[in-house]
């Protein structure tokens, strides 16, 4: 006796945990907002040091990546992500976490085959497609006479 799609859907629904959207959505908003607020505070602090706007933005990005990587290495970022869920996916910190997490997980396999190869297992496609898209857009812009 085979399962019908309707039976399978019912079994899946029964076995799946209930989502707590009423809790998860506000926490994601709060954690994401706190990360963005930290970024804005860093930018303002760098601007007060006399940096140009572009330079302050660059240093803010570097600082957020460094903090995210450090917190990931100390296993604190995972705890924040467990609490705040999708709020930790703010692009720059989430991307740094996506690079560092596999590197930590596979470091026992060695520097080349573990750390080096696995570090970009999640973030690699983003880097590749981003680079390819940038080249294509650059060529199009050049051909249109924009450069």
SVG drawing of the C-alpha trace seen along z (x, -y; Angstrom):
<svg xmlns="http://www.w3.org/2000/svg" viewBox="-5 -65 52 67">
<polyline fill="none" stroke="black" stroke-width="0.4" points="0.0,0.0 1.5,-3.3 1.2,-6.7 -0.9,-9.2 0.4,-12.8 -2.4,-13.8 -1.3,-11.2 2.3,-12.3 1.4,-16.0 -0.6,-15.1 2.3,-13.0 4.8,-15.8 2.6,-18.4 2.1,-16.1 5.9,-15.5 7.0,-19.1 7.4,-21.4 5.0,-24.3 6.6,-27.6 6.7,-30.3 6.3,-33.2 4.9,-35.5 8.3,-35.1 10.7,-34.6 9.8,-37.6 10.2,-40.2 13.4,-38.6 14.8,-38.6 13.8,-42.2 15.4,-43.1 18.8,-41.3 19.0,-42.5 18.2,-46.0 20.9,-45.9 23.5,-44.7 22.6,-47.6 22.6,-50.0 26.0,-48.8 27.1,-49.5 25.7,-53.0 27.4,-53.7 30.7,-52.5 30.3,-54.7 29.5,-57.7 32.5,-57.0 34.8,-56.7 33.4,-59.9 34.1,-61.7 37.7,-60.6 37.9,-62.8 37.5,-60.0 35.8,-60.6 32.4,-59.0 33.7,-56.3 36.6,-55.5 34.4,-55.3 32.0,-53.0 34.9,-50.7 36.2,-50.6 32.7,-49.9 32.5,-46.9 35.9,-45.6 35.0,-46.0 31.7,-44.2 33.3,-41.3 36.1,-41.0 33.6,-41.0 31.4,-38.5 34.3,-36.2 35.6,-36.6 32.2,-35.9 31.8,-32.8 35.2,-31.5 34.3,-31.9 31.0,-30.1 29.0,-33.2 27.6,-34.1 25.8,-30.7 24.1,-31.5 23.0,-34.9 21.7,-33.2 19.8,-30.6 18.1,-33.5 17.6,-36.0 17.2,-33.6 17.1,-35.3 18.1,-38.6 21.7,-37.5 21.6,-37.1 22.3,-40.8 24.5,-40.5 27.9,-41.5 27.9,-39.7 26.0,-36.7 28.5,-36.4 31.4,-36.4 29.8,-33.8 29.1,-31.7 32.8,-31.7 34.2,-31.2 31.8,-28.4 32.9,-25.7 36.5,-26.7 36.2,-26.0 34.2,-22.8 36.7,-21.3 40.0,-22.6 40.8,-19.1 41.2,-18.0 44.2,-20.2 45.0,-23.7 44.5,-22.9 41.9,-20.2 40.0,-21.3 40.3,-25.0 41.2,-26.2 38.8,-24.0 35.8,-24.0 35.9,-27.6 34.0,-28.7 31.6,-25.8 28.7,-28.1 30.0,-31.5 31.9,-30.3 28.9,-30.4 28.1,-34.0 31.7,-35.0 31.9,-33.3 28.5,-34.6 29.2,-38.1 32.5,-38.2 31.2,-36.9 28.2,-39.3 30.6,-42.2 32.7,-41.3 29.7,-41.0 28.2,-44.3 31.6,-46.0 31.9,-44.7 28.4,-45.9 29.1,-49.3 32.4,-49.5 30.6,-48.6 28.0,-51.2 30.7,-53.8 30.2,-54.4 33.8,-53.9"/>
</svg>
